[in-house]
């Protein structure tokens, strides 16, 4: 299993986060009062970078790559 992820957005609305995750083939991770839309896991940094690029082209230029611990 990969250890690289892309965080697309952090939203306060669970419904909006779920809709975005569905449209991007991602998932929602709830934490506090935010719902983080994430993609992955990816096995390599290159795969994660490609996914980040897709998110940016979809209008989420602030998407970032992170690694799971």
VOVEX-881119 format. One record per residue (C-alpha): x, y, z. Coordinates in Angstrom, 1 decimal, padded with zeros to 4 digits. Example, Ala and Ser with C-alpha at 12.3 -4.5 7.8 and 13.67 -1.06 7.14 Angstrom:
2
<site><X>012.3</X><Y>-004.5</Y><Z>007.8</Z></site>
<site><X>013.7</X><Y>-001.1</Y><Z>007.1</Z></site>
//
This chain:
69
<site><X>000.0</X><Y>000.0</Y><Z>000.0</Z></site>
<site><X>001.2</X><Y>003.5</Y><Z>-000.8</Z></site>
<site><X>002.1</X><Y>006.2</Y><Z>001.7</Z></site>
<site><X>001.6</X><Y>009.3</Y><Z>-000.4</Z></site>
<site><X>-001.7</X><Y>011.3</Y><Z>-000.4</Z></site>
<site><X>-003.0</X><Y>014.5</Y><Z>-001.9</Z></site>
<site><X>-005.2</X><Y>016.8</Y><Z>000.2</Z></site>
<site><X>-007.5</X><Y>018.6</Y><Z>-002.2</Z></site>
<site><X>-009.5</X><Y>020.8</Y><Z>000.2</Z></site>
<site><X>-010.7</X><Y>021.1</Y><Z>003.8</Z></site>
<site><X>-014.4</X><Y>022.0</Y><Z>004.0</Z></site>
<site><X>-016.8</X><Y>022.7</Y><Z>006.8</Z></site>
<site><X>-019.7</X><Y>021.0</Y><Z>005.1</Z></site>
<site><X>-019.7</X><Y>017.2</Y><Z>005.2</Z></site>
<site><X>-022.1</X><Y>017.1</Y><Z>002.2</Z></site>
<site><X>-020.0</X><Y>019.3</Y><Z>000.0</Z></site>
<site><X>-016.8</X><Y>017.4</Y><Z>001.0</Z></site>
<site><X>-018.5</X><Y>014.1</Y><Z>000.1</Z></site>
<site><X>-019.7</X><Y>015.4</Y><Z>-003.2</Z></site>
<site><X>-016.2</X><Y>016.7</Y><Z>-004.1</Z></site>
<site><X>-014.6</X><Y>013.5</Y><Z>-003.0</Z></site>
<site><X>-017.0</X><Y>011.5</Y><Z>-005.2</Z></site>
<site><X>-016.3</X><Y>013.7</Y><Z>-008.2</Z></site>
<site><X>-012.5</X><Y>013.3</Y><Z>-007.7</Z></site>
<site><X>-012.5</X><Y>009.6</Y><Z>-006.8</Z></site>
<site><X>-011.2</X><Y>010.4</Y><Z>-003.4</Z></site>
<site><X>-012.4</X><Y>010.1</Y><Z>000.2</Z></site>
<site><X>-013.3</X><Y>012.3</Y><Z>003.2</Z></site>
<site><X>-011.4</X><Y>012.3</Y><Z>006.4</Z></site>
<site><X>-013.2</X><Y>014.0</Y><Z>009.2</Z></site>
<site><X>-011.3</X><Y>015.9</Y><Z>011.9</Z></site>
<site><X>-012.5</X><Y>018.5</Y><Z>014.3</Z></site>
<site><X>-014.9</X><Y>020.7</Y><Z>012.4</Z></site>
<site><X>-013.4</X><Y>020.1</Y><Z>009.0</Z></site>
<site><X>-013.8</X><Y>017.4</Y><Z>006.4</Z></site>
<site><X>-010.6</X><Y>016.9</Y><Z>004.4</Z></site>
<site><X>-011.0</X><Y>015.6</Y><Z>000.8</Z></site>
<site><X>-008.0</X><Y>013.4</Y><Z>000.0</Z></site>
<site><X>-006.8</X><Y>011.3</Y><Z>-002.8</Z></site>
<site><X>-004.7</X><Y>008.2</Y><Z>-002.6</Z></site>
<site><X>-002.9</X><Y>006.3</Y><Z>-001.3</Z></site>
<site><X>-000.2</X><Y>006.4</Y><Z>-004.0</Z></site>
<site><X>002.9</X><Y>004.2</Y><Z>-004.1</Z></site>
<site><X>005.3</X><Y>006.9</Y><Z>-005.5</Z></site>
<site><X>005.8</X><Y>010.6</Y><Z>-005.3</Z></site>
<site><X>005.3</X><Y>010.7</Y><Z>-009.1</Z></site>
<site><X>001.8</X><Y>009.2</Y><Z>-008.8</Z></site>
<site><X>000.9</X><Y>011.7</Y><Z>-006.1</Z></site>
<site><X>002.2</X><Y>014.6</Y><Z>-008.1</Z></site>
<site><X>000.1</X><Y>013.5</Y><Z>-011.1</Z></site>
<site><X>-003.0</X><Y>013.4</Y><Z>-008.9</Z></site>
<site><X>-002.1</X><Y>016.8</Y><Z>-007.5</Z></site>
<site><X>-001.9</X><Y>018.1</Y><Z>-011.0</Z></site>
<site><X>-005.4</X><Y>016.7</Y><Z>-011.8</Z></site>
<site><X>-006.7</X><Y>018.4</Y><Z>-008.7</Z></site>
<site><X>-005.1</X><Y>021.7</Y><Z>-009.7</Z></site>
<site><X>-006.6</X><Y>021.5</Y><Z>-013.2</Z></site>
<site><X>-010.0</X><Y>020.9</Y><Z>-011.6</Z></site>
<site><X>-009.6</X><Y>024.3</Y><Z>-009.7</Z></site>
<site><X>-007.9</X><Y>023.2</Y><Z>-006.5</Z></site>
<site><X>-004.5</X><Y>024.8</Y><Z>-007.0</Z></site>
<site><X>-003.8</X><Y>024.6</Y><Z>-003.3</Z></site>
<site><X>-003.9</X><Y>020.8</Y><Z>-003.2</Z></site>
<site><X>-000.8</X><Y>019.4</Y><Z>-001.5</Z></site>
<site><X>001.0</X><Y>016.1</Y><Z>-001.2</Z></site>
<site><X>001.7</X><Y>014.6</Y><Z>002.2</Z></site>
<site><X>003.0</X><Y>011.3</Y><Z>003.5</Z></site>
<site><X>001.3</X><Y>009.0</Y><Z>006.0</Z></site>
<site><X>003.3</X><Y>008.1</Y><Z>009.0</Z></site>
//
